[in-house]
Amino acid sequence: MVTGLESTLRGIVRSAAPIVIAGQGELLTERSGVINLSLDGSIMLSAMTAHVVARETGSLVQAVLAAMAVGAAIAFVVVFSSIALKLNQVAVGFILTILCADLAIFLGKPHFNQPGKEMPAAPIPLLEDIPLLGPVLFKHNVLIYFSLILIVVMWFYIYRTRPGLTLRAIGEQPEAAFVRGTPVNLLRYVYTLAGGALVGIAGATYSLSVKLGWKEDLAGEGWIALAIVIFGLWVPGRVALGAYLIAGLRSVAINLQDNAVIDLPAQIINMLPWFLMIVTLLFATSGVLKKIVRYTPERFKPTVQRFLRAAPPQALGTTFEKH
């Protein structure tokens, strides 16, 4: 029997999944030195694509693959414009956000509010029977499981593998990485496309699992994913924590409204990611974090320093040119 607490926590894990996936995708992209600001439009277009492909073909696998292709294609425009055309990444990203959102609304109009296919639940035997954790973590579908596994995979890849070290190098000091023989621009293509594909999966997760069907109320979700990358200080675990925090706050607000305890507009909840981002940036640039480290006992300083490390990749948003 699922208790109220278990149901709430399970709902948070489920509703946070697309933001977790999109956040990890953008984290991967930004770690390579590229900013992809097209997430909001990319999520909408990939969500619409997944819904339509699932309805037309009956295949959920094809739907997810189509959404990945859309996300990767949009990301390719960003990185190609930056590397080959030397255009500003931020400007291109903003334009793509507007274009893709409008395109999703236009192309998806015949399928608006039409019933869609849902990714079936796949409870994990034995693990689903664990008290509390079972219903919360092990009674979902493959897309939700993917969001949980992705956090661990991203952390391990970035901090425990040689390719992960190279990824950090091209985002921090691309010139030094190039001198060592690293194909900086080629890897930026690879990681930006991979990040875009993950954003596409996030869109598919919305339309096939979290918000079934195609609706236009996904606007803003991509901006939240971008915000939590900053809130998470470009670290996979903290980015995921930001996603779960936002999902938890949304859940609390809905429960308060349903119980008529307080009339809290949804806009207030949607403002929270930006508030958290601003607070994080203020802490990161005001010297407060250094003071916290300074007064930390010596034995805990290394751990605290790693946890509070607050700096974007040094080459983020720049174009690398061979000399």
Secondary structure, DSSP 8 states (H G I E B T S, - for coil): ---HHHHHHHHHHHHHHHHHHHHHHHHHHHHTT---TTHHHHHHHHHHHHHHHHHHH--HHHHHHHHHHHHHHHHHHHHHHHHTT---HHHHHHHHHHHHHHHHHHHTGGGBT-----------TTGGGSTTHHHHHSSS-HHHHHHHHHHHHHHHHHHHSHHHHHHHHHHH-HHHHHHTT--HHHHHHHHHHHHHHHHHHHHHHIIIIIS-SB-STTTTHHHHHHHHHHHTTT-HHHHHHHHHHHHHHHHHHHHHHHTTS----HHHHHHHHHHHHHHHHHHHHHSHHHHHHHTS-GGGHHHHHHHH-----TTTT------
